[in-house]
Amino acid sequence: MGSEVIIIPAIFGVIFGMYYLYISSRNKERLALIEKGAEASIFFSSKKSLTPTWKVIVLNFAVLAMGIGLGIFIGYMLHNSAGLPEEVAYPGTIFFVGGIALFSGFFVTKKLTTKD
């Protein structure tokens, strides 16, 4: 009963700690660059992405959904034809094919964003 009380604040504490470290280290880096006389233009990215972020997210989600569907189908085939236990066939193939789908989605997105 007491573990729920400890786990939730611990998760929020870890998230807050990571955010705090990110902000404080970024601030220290910027202050060090300003002290050395660097220009403020280096803090702002002038390079615009060719594709909007929402298109990249939708593309990766679509590829992942297709990979999960293919993983379920292959898991079904392994369960019925090869006689693999259901507890092994489905999760194994779903995660494996989903990972391959995310990996291929990365390369499709990279090709989409670097298109001239």
LOTOR-219783 format. One record per residue (C-alpha): residue in one letter; x, y, z; residue number from 1. Coordinates in steps of 0.1 Angstrom, whole numbers, plus 5000, padded with zeros to 4 digits. Layout:
N
A | X | Y | Z | NUM
...
This chain:
116
M | 5000 | 5000 | 5000 | 1
G | 5028 | 5024 | 5008 | 2
S | 5046 | 5019 | 4975 | 3
E | 5021 | 5038 | 4955 | 4
V | 5026 | 5068 | 4977 | 5
I | 5064 | 5067 | 4971 | 6
I | 5064 | 5059 | 4934 | 7
I | 5043 | 5087 | 4920 | 8
P | 5063 | 5115 | 4938 | 9
A | 5095 | 5098 | 4927 | 10
I | 5084 | 5098 | 4891 | 11
F | 5075 | 5135 | 4892 | 12
G | 5107 | 5142 | 4911 | 13
V | 5128 | 5126 | 4884 | 14
I | 5110 | 5145 | 4856 | 15
F | 5114 | 5178 | 4875 | 16
G | 5151 | 5170 | 4881 | 17
M | 5158 | 5163 | 4845 | 18
Y | 5140 | 5195 | 4834 | 19
Y | 5159 | 5215 | 4861 | 20
L | 5193 | 5201 | 4849 | 21
Y | 5184 | 5209 | 4813 | 22
I | 5175 | 5245 | 4821 | 23
S | 5203 | 5252 | 4844 | 24
S | 5230 | 5237 | 4822 | 25
R | 5217 | 5256 | 4792 | 26
N | 5217 | 5288 | 4812 | 27
K | 5253 | 5282 | 4823 | 28
E | 5265 | 5275 | 4788 | 29
R | 5249 | 5307 | 4775 | 30
L | 5264 | 5327 | 4803 | 31
A | 5298 | 5313 | 4795 | 32
L | 5295 | 5321 | 4759 | 33
I | 5283 | 5357 | 4766 | 34
E | 5313 | 5362 | 4789 | 35
K | 5336 | 5351 | 4761 | 36
G | 5320 | 5376 | 4738 | 37
A | 5301 | 5353 | 4715 | 38
E | 5272 | 5367 | 4694 | 39
A | 5236 | 5361 | 4705 | 40
S | 5227 | 5348 | 4671 | 41
I | 5241 | 5313 | 4679 | 42
F | 5213 | 5308 | 4704 | 43
F | 5187 | 5309 | 4676 | 44
S | 5184 | 5284 | 4648 | 45
S | 5181 | 5302 | 4615 | 46
K | 5179 | 5268 | 4597 | 47
K | 5142 | 5261 | 4589 | 48
S | 5130 | 5225 | 4585 | 49
L | 5116 | 5216 | 4551 | 50
T | 5088 | 5196 | 4566 | 51
P | 5065 | 5206 | 4595 | 52
T | 5068 | 5186 | 4627 | 53
W | 5033 | 5173 | 4626 | 54
K | 5040 | 5156 | 4593 | 55
V | 5070 | 5138 | 4608 | 56
I | 5050 | 5127 | 4638 | 57
V | 5021 | 5114 | 4616 | 58
L | 5045 | 5096 | 4593 | 59
N | 5063 | 5079 | 4622 | 60
F | 5030 | 5070 | 4639 | 61
A | 5016 | 5055 | 4607 | 62
V | 5047 | 5034 | 4601 | 63
L | 5046 | 5022 | 4637 | 64
A | 5009 | 5013 | 4634 | 65
M | 5016 | 4993 | 4603 | 66
G | 5045 | 4976 | 4620 | 67
I | 5023 | 4966 | 4650 | 68
G | 4997 | 4953 | 4627 | 69
L | 5022 | 4932 | 4608 | 70
G | 5036 | 4920 | 4641 | 71
I | 5002 | 4908 | 4652 | 72
F | 4997 | 4890 | 4619 | 73
I | 5031 | 4873 | 4621 | 74
G | 5025 | 4864 | 4657 | 75
Y | 4992 | 4848 | 4647 | 76
M | 5009 | 4828 | 4620 | 77
L | 5037 | 4817 | 4643 | 78
H | 5011 | 4806 | 4669 | 79
N | 4990 | 4786 | 4645 | 80
S | 5015 | 4772 | 4621 | 81
A | 5047 | 4768 | 4642 | 82
G | 5029 | 4759 | 4674 | 83
L | 5046 | 4787 | 4694 | 84
P | 5029 | 4795 | 4727 | 85
E | 5007 | 4826 | 4724 | 86
E | 5025 | 4843 | 4753 | 87
V | 5057 | 4842 | 4733 | 88
A | 5045 | 4847 | 4697 | 89
Y | 5025 | 4878 | 4700 | 90
P | 5046 | 4901 | 4722 | 91
G | 5079 | 4890 | 4706 | 92
T | 5068 | 4897 | 4671 | 93
I | 5049 | 4929 | 4680 | 94
F | 5079 | 4945 | 4696 | 95
F | 5104 | 4932 | 4670 | 96
V | 5084 | 4943 | 4640 | 97
G | 5074 | 4975 | 4657 | 98
G | 5111 | 4983 | 4664 | 99
I | 5119 | 4976 | 4627 | 100
A | 5091 | 4999 | 4617 | 101
L | 5104 | 5027 | 4639 | 102
F | 5139 | 5022 | 4625 | 103
S | 5126 | 5024 | 4589 | 104
G | 5104 | 5054 | 4598 | 105
F | 5135 | 5071 | 4610 | 106
F | 5151 | 5067 | 4576 | 107
V | 5120 | 5078 | 4558 | 108
T | 5118 | 5109 | 4579 | 109
K | 5154 | 5116 | 4574 | 110
K | 5150 | 5113 | 4537 | 111
L | 5119 | 5135 | 4538 | 112
T | 5136 | 5163 | 4558 | 113
T | 5168 | 5164 | 4538 | 114
K | 5151 | 5165 | 4504 | 115
D | 5162 | 5195 | 4483 | 116
